[in-house]
Amino acid sequence: MNNSKPPLRWVVMGVSGCGKSEVGRRLASALGVPFLEGDAYHPAENVAKMAAGIPLTDTDRAGWLATLRDEIAAAHARGEGLVLACSALKRRYRDLLREADPALQFVHLDGARPLIAQRMLARTAHFMPTSLLDSQLADLEPLGPDEQGLRLDIVKDPADLAQEILHTQGR
């Protein structure tokens, strides 16, 4: 590993069911940095709303995103790497997270709706119902050409996706 490179902070993003947590954990492990599960930072009201099949609004997400921004800022201030799994569906959400670290990198895990729905249906311990997939897809704004990051297709195995991310970083 090249120790002259500063540690990077990554956000593994995409709709529910795309594999953010699995890929994020693998990436964090390979990098030897902490992994944060964005869903764990949702207030109980947000979780209850989503579990009831009600999409979150920008207002619902505001406090959650501010908390995640603060976690990124703290890692940046300590000079530490970090991997965060967070939907980051809209450009303005990513802009808010980038306030904490202008060099923040995003990995958009993208795939076909049928595959994502199939994965959501196979989960047994998650609050997000498949009925909210269409609202998430409607909110999703892919990474812009001026945003630091990459888009990866989720047809690939999570281990391969993590390796592809590491390869782009030159590790």
C-alpha positions in Angstrom: 0.0 0.0 0.0 1.2 3.5 -0.9 1.3 5.3 2.5 1.9 8.7 0.8 -1.7 8.7 -0.4 -4.2 10.3 2.0 -7.0 7.9 3.1 -10.2 8.3 1.1 -13.7 8.4 2.3 -16.2 6.5 0.2 -20.0 6.5 0.0 -21.5 3.4 -1.5 -24.8 4.6 -2.9 -27.9 3.4 -4.7 -31.5 2.3 -4.1 -32.4 -0.1 -1.4 -31.5 -3.7 -2.3 -28.6 -2.9 -4.6 -26.0 -4.3 -2.2 -24.6 -1.1 -0.6 -24.0 -2.8 2.8 -22.3 -5.9 1.4 -20.0 -4.0 -1.0 -19.4 -1.3 1.6 -18.3 -3.8 4.2 -16.0 -5.6 1.8 -14.5 -2.3 0.7 -13.9 -1.1 4.3 -12.4 -4.4 5.2 -10.0 -4.4 2.3 -9.0 -0.8 3.1 -8.8 -1.4 6.8 -11.1 1.5 7.6 -14.4 1.8 9.5 -17.7 0.9 7.8 -20.8 2.9 8.7 -24.3 1.5 7.9 -26.3 4.6 7.0 -29.6 2.9 7.8 -28.5 2.6 11.4 -28.5 6.4 11.7 -32.2 6.8 10.7 -34.4 8.0 13.5 -37.1 5.6 14.6 -39.7 7.8 12.9 -38.1 7.3 9.5 -37.7 3.6 10.0 -41.4 3.3 11.0 -42.5 5.4 8.1 -40.5 3.3 5.6 -41.6 0.0 7.2 -45.2 1.2 6.7 -44.5 1.7 3.0 -44.4 5.5 3.1 -41.6 7.1 1.2 -39.4 9.5 3.0 -39.5 13.2 2.1 -36.5 15.5 1.8 -37.5 16.9 5.2 -37.5 13.4 6.7 -34.0 12.8 5.4 -32.5 16.2 6.4 -31.5 15.3 10.0 -30.3 11.9 8.9 -28.1 13.3 6.2 -26.7 16.0 8.5 -25.7 13.3 11.0 -23.9 11.3 8.2 -22.2 14.5 7.0 -20.9 15.0 10.6 -19.5 11.4 10.6 -17.7 12.0 7.4 -16.4 15.4 8.7 -15.1 13.7 11.8 -13.2 11.1 9.8 -11.8 13.8 7.5 -10.7 15.9 10.5 -8.9 12.9 12.0 -7.3 12.1 8.6 -8.9 8.6 8.6 -10.6 6.7 5.8 -14.2 5.6 6.0 -16.8 3.7 4.0 -20.4 4.7 4.3 -23.4 2.8 2.9 -26.0 5.5 2.1 -28.6 5.7 -0.6 -27.5 9.3 -1.5 -30.3 9.3 -4.1 -30.3 13.0 -5.0 -27.5 15.3 -6.1 -28.3 17.8 -3.3 -27.9 14.9 -0.7 -24.5 14.1 -2.1 -23.6 17.8 -2.2 -24.5 18.0 1.5 -22.3 15.0 2.3 -19.4 16.5 0.2 -19.5 19.6 2.5 -17.7 17.4 5.0 -15.0 16.3 2.6 -14.6 17.8 -0.9 -12.6 14.7 -2.0 -15.5 12.3 -1.0 -15.8 9.5 -3.5 -19.1 7.9 -4.5 -19.8 4.4 -5.9 -23.2 4.1 -7.5 -24.4 0.5 -7.4 -26.8 0.3 -10.3 -28.9 -2.4 -11.8 -32.1 -3.5 -13.4 -35.3 -3.1 -11.3 -36.3 -6.8 -11.5 -32.9 -7.9 -10.1 -33.1 -5.3 -7.3 -36.7 -6.3 -6.5 -35.7 -10.0 -6.4 -33.0 -9.1 -3.9 -35.3 -7.1 -1.7 -37.8 -9.9 -1.6 -35.1 -12.3 -0.5 -34.2 -10.2 2.5 -35.7 -11.2 5.8 -34.3 -8.7 8.3 -34.8 -5.3 6.6 -37.4 -2.7 7.2 -37.6 -1.4 3.6 -40.5 -3.1 1.7 -40.2 -3.8 -2.0 -43.2 -1.4 -2.5 -40.9 1.6 -2.0 -38.5 0.6 -4.8 -40.3 2.6 -7.4 -40.2 5.7 -5.3 -36.5 5.3 -4.7 -35.9 4.8 -8.5 -38.0 7.9 -9.2 -35.8 10.0 -6.7 -32.5 8.6 -8.0 -30.3 11.1 -9.7 -27.2 9.3 -11.1 -23.8 10.7 -10.5 -23.1 13.8 -12.7 -20.0 14.0 -14.8 -18.6 16.5 -12.4 -19.0 14.2 -9.3 -16.1 12.1 -8.1 -17.0 8.5 -8.3 -18.0 5.6 -10.5 -21.1 3.6 -11.5 -20.9 -0.2 -11.2 -23.4 -2.8 -12.4 -24.7 -5.1 -9.6 -24.9 -8.1 -11.8 -21.3 -8.6 -10.7 -20.5 -10.4 -7.4 -20.0 -8.0 -4.4 -16.4 -9.2 -4.0 -15.7 -8.3 -7.6 -17.3 -4.9 -7.2 -15.2 -4.2 -4.1 -12.1 -5.2 -6.0 -13.1 -3.0 -8.9 -13.4 0.0 -6.6 -9.9 -0.8 -5.1 -8.5 -1.0 -8.6 -9.8 2.4 -9.5 -8.0 3.8 -6.4 -4.7 2.2 -7.5 -4.4 -0.3 -4.6 
